[in-house]
């Protein structure tokens, strides 16, 4: 019997293209992002690496791609905020 998966349509902070992705993957990546950012501000590369470490072996697909899509969605929903390099110091 086929597994029915629910989907979520992501948002983009600038209103650009959105993606329709598996809600289970969205939730896993969202949790990873929010947990990582609670500790400190991270570059995208650092964020993708840390989320990847948390999801290693539990996730099929390109983790950096999902991190980017979910990160943009969280920015659009005002759950996280992008900061410039100058604001970090």
C-alpha positions in Angstrom: 0.0 0.0 0.0 1.4 3.4 -1.0 2.2 5.9 1.8 0.3 9.1 1.6 2.4 12.1 2.4 1.3 15.6 3.2 2.9 18.5 1.5 3.6 22.1 2.3 3.9 25.0 -0.1 6.9 27.1 1.0 7.2 30.8 0.8 10.0 33.1 -0.4 10.8 36.4 1.5 10.9 38.2 -1.9 7.8 36.5 -3.3 9.8 34.5 -5.8 9.3 30.8 -6.7 7.9 28.6 -3.9 8.3 24.8 -3.6 5.8 22.1 -2.7 7.7 19.7 -0.5 7.1 16.8 1.8 5.9 18.1 5.2 7.8 15.5 7.1 11.1 16.6 5.5 10.1 20.3 6.0 9.4 19.7 9.7 12.7 17.8 10.2 14.8 20.6 8.5 12.8 23.4 10.2 13.5 21.8 13.6 17.2 21.4 12.8 17.5 25.0 11.6 15.7 26.5 14.6 17.7 24.4 17.1 21.0 25.4 15.4 20.1 29.1 15.3 19.1 29.1 19.0 22.7 28.6 19.9 24.3 31.2 17.6 24.2 33.0 14.3 25.6 30.9 11.5 26.5 31.3 7.8 24.5 29.3 5.4 27.4 26.8 4.9 27.7 26.3 8.7 23.9 25.9 9.1 23.7 23.4 6.2 26.5 21.4 7.7 25.1 21.3 11.2 21.6 20.4 10.1 23.2 17.8 7.9 24.9 16.3 10.9 21.6 16.1 12.8 19.8 14.5 9.9 22.5 12.1 8.7 21.1 8.7 8.0 17.6 9.9 8.6 17.0 11.8 5.5 16.8 11.2 1.7 17.5 14.1 -0.6 19.9 17.0 -0.8 20.1 18.4 2.7 21.7 21.8 1.6 18.8 22.2 -0.9 16.2 21.6 1.7 18.0 23.8 4.2 17.9 26.7 1.7 14.2 26.2 0.8 13.1 25.9 4.4 15.4 28.8 5.6 13.8 31.1 3.0 10.4 29.9 4.0 11.2 30.7 7.7 12.4 34.1 6.7 9.2 34.8 4.8 7.1 33.7 7.8 9.2 36.0 10.0 10.4 33.1 12.2 14.1 33.8 11.5 15.8 36.9 10.2 18.8 37.1 7.8 21.6 39.2 9.1 24.5 40.7 7.1 28.1 40.0 8.0 28.4 43.5 9.4 25.5 42.9 11.9 27.2 39.8 13.3 30.1 41.8 14.8 
